[in-house]
Amino acid sequence: MNVIKIIIIGFALLTTMSVNASMTCSGRILEVVKWSGLEDISIMLENTGRYIKFTDKTAISMILTAFSTQKNVVVLMDYDSVTSCNEGWTHYTIHKGYLKVER
């Protein structure tokens, strides 16, 4: 009887746990892409192999500054499906997370 209770409690604990799989990637911005008719820009961060789309005007200003000065950036991709920086998402995935420009 006690074993069954332990199994049920263990199963309940396992099913209530949630794990977020976000990925932090860093490096220089290799390319900046702007499509006509859109205000968004996308970047190719070194060692990622995929473009990240930015729609926020503050982030776009930070990106252009980092690109022109060749500063490293840190990008958090806050998606459960992103588990790798190297080709870990589809091209032009809209950024969700944070962006940091390093010294």
trRosetta pair geometry for C-beta under 8 A, 3 or more apart (Angstrom, degrees):
i j d omega theta_ij theta_ji phi_ij phi_ji
1 4 6.0 -54 -156 31 32 111
1 5 6.8 31 150 -16 64 105
2 5 5.6 -53 -151 36 38 113
2 6 6.3 39 151 -20 68 105
3 6 5.7 -53 -148 36 33 112
3 7 6.4 34 153 -19 65 105
4 7 5.7 -53 -147 36 32 112
4 8 6.3 31 154 -18 65 106
5 8 5.8 -56 -146 38 30 110
5 9 6.2 27 156 -16 66 108
6 9 5.9 -55 -143 40 29 108
6 10 6.1 30 156 -19 64 109
7 10 5.7 -55 -144 39 28 112
7 11 6.2 29 156 -19 63 107
8 11 5.8 -54 -146 37 29 111
8 12 6.3 30 154 -20 63 107
9 12 5.7 -54 -147 36 31 113
9 13 6.4 31 154 -19 64 105
10 13 5.8 -55 -149 36 30 110
10 14 6.4 28 155 -17 64 107
11 14 5.8 -57 -147 37 31 111
11 15 6.3 22 159 -14 66 109
12 15 6.1 -60 -145 39 28 105
12 16 6.4 19 159 -15 64 112
13 16 6.1 -65 -146 38 28 105
13 17 6.8 35 157 -31 64 102
14 17 6.1 -49 -152 19 32 112
20 78 7.6 -8 174 -162 125 79
20 80 6.1 -99 -144 -92 57 82
21 79 7.8 -27 86 106 78 51
21 80 5.0 75 42 -153 91 53
21 81 7.5 122 81 -23 116 9
21 82 6.9 179 118 71 90 53
21 83 5.2 -21 163 -89 128 89
22 76 6.0 23 159 -179 125 95
22 77 6.2 179 -163 88 78 54
22 78 4.4 -13 -119 -118 131 52
22 79 6.7 111 -110 34 72 36
22 80 7.7 -43 -61 -79 62 37
22 82 6.7 28 -141 74 44 106
22 97 6.5 144 -163 -102 130 128
23 76 7.4 162 85 -154 39 54
23 77 5.0 -5 60 55 88 104
23 82 4.7 -113 14 131 118 102
23 83 6.3 158 -60 -134 124 14
23 84 6.5 -65 -117 17 158 6
23 85 5.9 -168 157 -64 128 69
23 88 6.1 0 37 116 169 161
24 74 6.2 2 -176 -176 102 99
24 75 7.2 163 -153 84 55 41
24 76 5.0 -25 -99 -99 79 73
24 77 7.7 -173 -83 19 30 69
25 45 5.9 112 126 109 122 150
25 47 7.5 -166 -165 90 109 99
25 48 5.8 60 178 -86 155 115
25 74 7.5 164 85 -154 39 53
25 75 5.3 -18 64 63 88 92
25 77 6.7 27 3 -9 109 108
25 85 3.8 136 -104 -125 114 117
26 45 7.8 -122 -175 -180 12 131
26 72 5.9 37 173 172 99 111
26 73 6.7 -162 -143 95 66 43
26 74 4.4 -19 -97 -102 102 71
26 75 7.2 166 -84 17 48 67
26 102 7.6 43 -158 -18 121 135
27 45 5.3 117 65 172 104 91
27 46 3.9 -122 148 59 138 96
27 47 5.4 153 -50 26 163 108
27 48 7.5 -164 42 -25 135 96
27 72 6.1 -77 -158 -140 13 91
27 73 7.3 -22 67 52 40 69
28 45 7.5 158 86 -153 31 63
28 46 5.2 39 56 -8 75 126
28 70 6.0 -4 -138 -163 126 71
28 71 7.6 158 -115 92 79 24
28 72 5.8 -68 -69 -98 62 59
28 73 7.5 99 -122 12 26 82
29 32 6.5 37 155 -60 127 88
29 43 4.9 -60 -141 -163 111 125
29 44 7.1 109 -166 69 64 51
29 45 6.0 -48 -104 -100 56 61
29 46 7.7 -131 -90 -18 10 81
29 63 6.5 110 -88 -164 162 84
29 66 5.9 98 -1 111 125 106
29 67 4.5 -65 79 -92 134 87
29 73 6.2 36 -44 11 96 129
30 43 7.9 123 45 178 61 80
30 44 4.7 -55 64 97 102 101
30 45 7.0 131 6 -144 90 10
30 46 5.2 116 -44 -69 111 75
31 43 6.7 157 84 -156 58 51
31 44 4.1 31 43 29 101 114
31 51 7.9 -61 84 -103 112 98
32 41 5.8 -5 -173 178 93 125
32 42 7.5 151 -159 80 47 46
32 43 5.6 -19 -102 -101 64 77
32 63 6.7 134 -113 145 118 114
32 64 7.1 72 -127 -97 162 67
32 67 5.4 -7 -42 -112 128 167
33 41 6.5 151 76 -165 47 70
33 42 4.5 -18 60 62 103 96
33 43 7.5 -172 18 -77 78 28
33 44 7.6 66 -16 -22 108 93
33 51 6.5 -28 28 -135 134 139
34 38 7.3 -162 -173 79 68 91
34 40 7.6 172 -132 95 68 49
34 41 4.9 -36 -85 -107 83 86
34 42 7.8 177 -74 21 39 70
35 38 4.6 35 76 31 99 122
35 40 7.2 10 34 70 100 90
39 55 7.6 75 91 -150 91 67
39 57 7.8 -30 153 -85 123 89
40 53 5.6 16 167 -173 132 100
40 54 6.4 164 -161 80 82 47
40 55 4.9 -35 -104 -97 104 68
40 60 7.8 -147 -147 -84 39 126
41 53 7.6 170 96 -148 31 59
41 54 5.7 -12 67 57 76 98
41 60 5.4 113 23 -128 118 102
41 63 6.5 -172 90 90 132 148
41 64 7.9 79 51 -59 171 93
42 51 4.3 31 163 175 125 118
42 52 6.3 164 -156 77 77 35
42 53 4.6 -37 -94 -94 95 63
42 54 7.0 162 -96 12 38 72
42 92 5.6 -54 -107 -110 147 76
43 51 6.7 153 73 -151 29 72
43 52 5.6 -19 57 56 83 89
43 54 7.0 27 -4 -9 102 115
43 63 5.8 -136 -58 -155 137 130
43 67 7.5 -142 -121 -73 118 122
44 48 6.9 -166 -169 64 62 108
44 50 7.5 177 -127 92 75 22
44 51 5.5 -49 -77 -93 74 70
45 48 4.6 56 73 -2 91 134
45 52 6.7 16 -10 7 109 121
45 73 7.0 -106 -117 70 115 109
45 75 6.3 -127 -63 15 159 137
45 85 7.9 -80 97 -173 124 106
47 85 6.3 26 121 125 96 120
47 86 6.3 -65 165 -86 73 88
48 52 7.7 -24 136 -29 161 106
48 85 5.3 -86 -105 166 80 80
48 86 6.4 -143 -134 -102 32 37
48 87 7.2 144 166 -46 52 40
48 88 7.5 -76 -156 22 84 90
49 86 5.9 51 13 -163 120 62
49 87 4.3 -29 84 -63 131 84
50 87 5.7 128 -37 -117 108 45
50 88 7.1 -121 14 44 145 54
50 89 5.4 157 132 67 162 77
50 90 7.1 151 -149 136 130 12
50 91 5.5 -141 -153 -90 81 56
50 93 7.2 21 152 10 126 108
51 91 4.9 44 36 -158 98 78
51 92 5.1 11 92 -63 116 56
51 93 7.8 153 94 21 64 65
52 75 6.4 130 69 175 176 158
52 77 7.3 -121 -114 -91 128 108
52 89 7.7 60 -93 75 82 138
52 92 7.8 139 -132 -125 12 23
52 93 6.1 -36 -123 67 62 82
52 95 5.2 63 168 -72 108 96
53 92 4.7 43 -42 -164 118 67
53 93 6.5 -172 19 82 92 27
53 94 4.9 -47 78 -97 108 53
53 95 6.4 -150 80 -14 49 79
54 59 4.6 -136 -167 114 128 124
54 60 5.6 168 113 -73 122 72
54 63 6.1 173 32 -29 163 149
54 94 7.9 128 -90 -153 23 62
54 95 5.1 5 -93 12 69 133
54 99 7.6 24 -112 -59 131 153
55 59 7.9 42 56 55 37 127
55 94 6.3 -3 -15 -147 117 108
55 95 7.6 -167 11 41 76 91
56 59 4.1 73 77 12 105 110
56 60 6.7 -173 91 -14 53 84
56 95 7.8 -85 12 73 106 118
57 60 5.4 -50 -145 34 34 115
57 61 6.5 38 155 -20 65 101
58 61 5.8 -52 -153 33 33 111
58 62 6.5 32 150 -17 64 105
59 62 5.5 -53 -149 37 35 113
59 63 6.2 38 152 -23 67 105
59 95 6.9 -165 170 77 162 150
59 99 5.1 100 -134 28 101 152
60 63 5.6 -52 -146 34 31 114
60 64 6.4 29 156 -17 64 105
61 64 6.0 -55 -147 37 30 108
61 65 6.4 29 155 -16 63 108
62 65 5.8 -60 -151 39 29 111
62 66 6.2 26 155 -16 66 110
62 73 7.8 113 141 -119 104 124
62 99 5.9 135 96 119 145 126
62 101 5.5 -151 -173 -33 100 122
63 66 5.8 -57 -145 40 29 108
63 67 6.1 28 157 -20 65 109
63 73 7.4 10 -112 -87 65 161
63 99 7.3 -49 -63 -179 87 150
64 67 5.7 -53 -142 37 29 112
64 68 6.2 24 160 -15 64 109
65 68 6.1 -59 -144 39 26 105
65 69 6.2 -1 165 5 64 114
65 71 7.5 -4 125 26 79 129
65 101 6.7 -15 93 -111 109 165
66 69 6.4 -72 -141 52 24 94
66 70 7.8 81 166 -99 56 2
66 71 4.5 -95 -141 63 75 100
66 72 7.7 -76 -162 81 115 12
66 73 5.0 48 -180 -60 162 112
66 101 4.6 -142 -81 -120 115 114
67 70 7.4 21 -174 -74 27 43
71 101 5.3 50 112 -173 137 97
71 102 6.0 -178 171 67 99 63
71 103 7.2 -102 -143 175 114 10
72 101 7.7 140 86 -160 47 52
72 102 4.4 -14 76 48 96 122
73 99 6.4 -16 -175 -169 117 86
73 100 6.5 152 -162 80 64 50
73 101 5.4 -33 -103 -101 81 58
73 102 6.8 -166 -91 4 25 84
74 98 7.8 9 107 104 92 94
74 99 7.4 154 81 -159 57 38
74 100 4.2 -5 53 57 102 105
74 102 6.5 81 -20 -42 98 106
75 95 6.9 -88 -162 -133 114 120
75 97 6.8 93 173 89 65 126
75 98 7.6 -169 -146 92 40 50
75 99 5.6 0 -107 -109 74 72
75 100 7.9 -157 -66 27 39 68
76 97 3.3 -145 97 170 88 130
76 98 4.7 39 27 40 118 75
76 99 7.8 -126 23 -61 74 41
77 82 4.3 -69 118 115 125 168
77 88 7.3 147 75 98 158 120
77 89 6.4 -137 -168 -36 151 145
77 93 7.4 46 -144 106 119 136
77 95 7.3 -97 -108 -136 70 66
77 96 7.1 63 -158 61 50 72
77 97 5.6 -116 -92 -6 12 149
78 96 4.8 -102 60 117 94 89
78 97 3.7 155 -14 -80 99 93
78 98 8.0 68 -33 -4 120 65
79 82 4.4 83 67 0 100 104
79 89 7.0 92 54 -104 146 125
79 93 7.5 -72 -20 174 156 139
79 96 6.3 96 -55 60 86 122
81 89 7.2 102 105 -108 100 83
82 88 4.9 82 -154 136 76 113
82 89 5.0 -17 -99 -64 105 108
82 93 7.9 152 -73 129 124 167
83 88 6.0 -156 57 -151 45 120
84 87 6.9 -6 104 68 119 58
84 88 3.5 -179 72 -84 70 116
85 88 5.8 -14 -59 1 7 131
89 93 4.4 -51 151 -10 130 155
90 93 5.6 117 64 -58 72 100
95 99 7.0 17 172 -55 151 112
